[in-house]
Amino acid sequence: MMRNASFSKWFATVVVLLLLVVPLYARWAGEPFALTFVSRVLVFALAAISLNLVLGYGGMVSFGHALYLGLGAYVVGIMAQHEVSNGWLQLGVTILACAAVGAVTGLISLRTTGIAFIMITLAFAQMFYYLFVSLKQYGGDDGLSIVARSDFGLFTLASPITLYYAALALVLAALFAMQRLVGARFGMVLRGCRINERRMKAMGFSTLRYKLTAYVLASVVSGIAGLLYANLTGFASPAYMAWTVSGELIVVVVLGGMGTVFGPLIGALVLLFSEEVLKAYSEHWQMILGPLIVLVVLTARRGVYGYLLDWDGRRARRQARAEVKA
């Protein structure tokens, strides 16, 4: 049975099991940084999973996806400053705010394609970046310290372990939802729009409606990641909306595997762990990391996890040919 099992599925299972025991390791080894660091990985993985829906499956290169990460963080920061620390209320406002902004910006952006779409999404992110820079009552360019973490009644995100498991649960829920979504009619139409949108329109599908729905869903999930990020760092900053953060999320998706369900989590693990390791050896770590990313993308066109899926596919075909010959 193990011989016929998919290696990619075994790999994904091992990764999830290791993530489950990170808090135990951090306590046993006396390494609280490990818990904080992997929490950051999970937050970026959640944001990357949402981006993968529009980029990997819909073929929409959004260069302003960090807008919603920052928006979710500011919802927590602004509400906490006004002495509203109810987590459920913050979550509701985050969902509504990100859905509204995503719907408006999506309706405009999705009427374009290619480089125009990239530039419009970037422009919207920069607009909100400068908007929050101008809000001096909420810290302006210096950002906003969060005076109270989100309180959900039964639990509070002030506890690092609770925050970690909340982030892990949301990542696993997002992966499960993505698996179901891309296999359903919605996912198939979305992938069809990426391959040949004109043909999908000729078949009678309202491609704009499907793409806008995906865009809004991705915006909301990224906003929830921002809520977690604000609680993790105790801070909300316009820098969270910067185009460099959007670029980093794109790198995470590409590195892990565009159009693969598990790829964004692997991409976040690989990229952020590589950054930490290289920082320990050189202050010029970015000059080393850049060529390494290029090398991985050139040798594994579908990313790290995509490579494992391709390897499973080749092995399955070899076994099928062997059975036919036998």
ChimeraX attribute file (.defattr): number of C-alpha atoms within 10 A of each C-alpha:
attribute: neighborCount
match mode: 1-to-1
recipient: residues
	/A:1	5
	/A:2	7
	/A:3	6
	/A:4	10
	/A:5	11
	/A:6	17
	/A:7	16
	/A:8	18
	/A:9	14
	/A:10	11
	/A:11	13
	/A:12	16
	/A:13	12
	/A:14	12
	/A:15	14
	/A:16	13
	/A:17	11
	/A:18	12
	/A:19	18
	/A:20	15
	/A:21	10
	/A:22	18
	/A:23	23
	/A:24	13
	/A:25	15
	/A:26	16
	/A:27	12
	/A:28	10
	/A:29	10
	/A:30	10
	/A:31	12
	/A:32	15
	/A:33	10
	/A:34	16
	/A:35	21
	/A:36	19
	/A:37	15
	/A:38	21
	/A:39	26
	/A:40	22
	/A:41	22
	/A:42	29
	/A:43	27
	/A:44	30
	/A:45	29
	/A:46	31
	/A:47	32
	/A:48	32
	/A:49	32
	/A:50	30
	/A:51	33
	/A:52	30
	/A:53	27
	/A:54	26
	/A:55	23
	/A:56	24
	/A:57	24
	/A:58	24
	/A:59	21
	/A:60	22
	/A:61	20
	/A:62	22
	/A:63	27
	/A:64	25
	/A:65	31
	/A:66	32
	/A:67	32
	/A:68	32
	/A:69	31
	/A:70	29
	/A:71	31
	/A:72	32
	/A:73	31
	/A:74	27
	/A:75	24
	/A:76	33
	/A:77	31
	/A:78	20
	/A:79	20
	/A:80	20
	/A:81	16
	/A:82	9
	/A:83	11
	/A:84	17
	/A:85	22
	/A:86	18
	/A:87	21
	/A:88	13
	/A:89	16
	/A:90	25
	/A:91	20
	/A:92	12
	/A:93	16
	/A:94	26
	/A:95	22
	/A:96	14
	/A:97	19
	/A:98	26
	/A:99	23
	/A:100	15
	/A:101	18
	/A:102	25
	/A:103	18
	/A:104	13
	/A:105	18
	/A:106	23
	/A:107	17
	/A:108	14
	/A:109	21
	/A:110	19
	/A:111	10
	/A:112	12
	/A:113	14
	/A:114	10
	/A:115	9
	/A:116	13
	/A:117	20
	/A:118	17
	/A:119	17
	/A:120	21
	/A:121	23
	/A:122	21
	/A:123	15
	/A:124	17
	/A:125	24
	/A:126	19
	/A:127	14
	/A:128	18
	/A:129	24
	/A:130	15
	/A:131	13
	/A:132	23
	/A:133	18
	/A:134	14
	/A:135	12
	/A:136	12
	/A:137	9
	/A:138	19
	/A:139	16
	/A:140	17
	/A:141	17
	/A:142	13
	/A:143	20
	/A:144	22
	/A:145	18
	/A:146	22
	/A:147	17
	/A:148	19
	/A:149	23
	/A:150	28
	/A:151	17
	/A:152	15
	/A:153	9
	/A:154	5
	/A:155	13
	/A:156	18
	/A:157	20
	/A:158	15
	/A:159	12
	/A:160	17
	/A:161	18
	/A:162	14
	/A:163	22
	/A:164	26
	/A:165	18
	/A:166	18
	/A:167	25
	/A:168	22
	/A:169	14
	/A:170	18
	/A:171	22
	/A:172	17
	/A:173	13
	/A:174	19
	/A:175	20
	/A:176	13
	/A:177	12
	/A:178	20
	/A:179	15
	/A:180	14
	/A:181	14
	/A:182	19
	/A:183	10
	/A:184	11
	/A:185	11
	/A:186	16
	/A:187	20
	/A:188	15
	/A:189	21
	/A:190	24
	/A:191	22
	/A:192	19
	/A:193	23
	/A:194	19
	/A:195	14
	/A:196	10
	/A:197	18
	/A:198	13
	/A:199	12
	/A:200	18
	/A:201	14
	/A:202	9
	/A:203	9
	/A:204	8
	/A:205	15
	/A:206	13
	/A:207	18
	/A:208	17
	/A:209	12
	/A:210	16
	/A:211	25
	/A:212	21
	/A:213	19
	/A:214	22
	/A:215	27
	/A:216	24
	/A:217	21
	/A:218	26
	/A:219	32
	/A:220	26
	/A:221	27
	/A:222	32
	/A:223	33
	/A:224	27
	/A:225	29
	/A:226	30
	/A:227	29
	/A:228	30
	/A:229	26
	/A:230	27
	/A:231	23
	/A:232	21
	/A:233	13
	/A:234	18
	/A:235	17
	/A:236	29
	/A:237	24
	/A:238	25
	/A:239	18
	/A:240	24
	/A:241	26
	/A:242	22
	/A:243	21
	/A:244	14
	/A:245	20
	/A:246	24
	/A:247	16
	/A:248	17
	/A:249	28
	/A:250	24
	/A:251	20
	/A:252	31
	/A:253	31
	/A:254	27
	/A:255	27
	/A:256	31
	/A:257	29
	/A:258	29
	/A:259	24
	/A:260	23
	/A:261	24
	/A:262	25
	/A:263	30
	/A:264	36
	/A:265	29
	/A:266	21
	/A:267	28
	/A:268	29
	/A:269	21
	/A:270	17
	/A:271	18
	/A:272	17
	/A:273	15
	/A:274	16
	/A:275	15
	/A:276	12
	/A:277	11
	/A:278	17
	/A:279	15
	/A:280	9
	/A:281	9
	/A:282	11
	/A:283	9
	/A:284	10
	/A:285	16
	/A:286	13
	/A:287	11
	/A:288	14
	/A:289	16
	/A:290	10
	/A:291	11
	/A:292	13
	/A:293	18
	/A:294	12
	/A:295	12
	/A:296	16
	/A:297	18
	/A:298	11
	/A:299	11
	/A:300	18
	/A:301	15
	/A:302	23
	/A:303	27
	/A:304	22
	/A:305	25
	/A:306	23
	/A:307	18
	/A:308	19
	/A:309	19
	/A:310	14
	/A:311	15
	/A:312	18
	/A:313	13
	/A:314	12
	/A:315	15
	/A:316	15
	/A:317	12
	/A:318	12
	/A:319	13
	/A:320	12
	/A:321	11
	/A:322	10
	/A:323	9
	/A:324	8
	/A:325	7
	/A:326	6
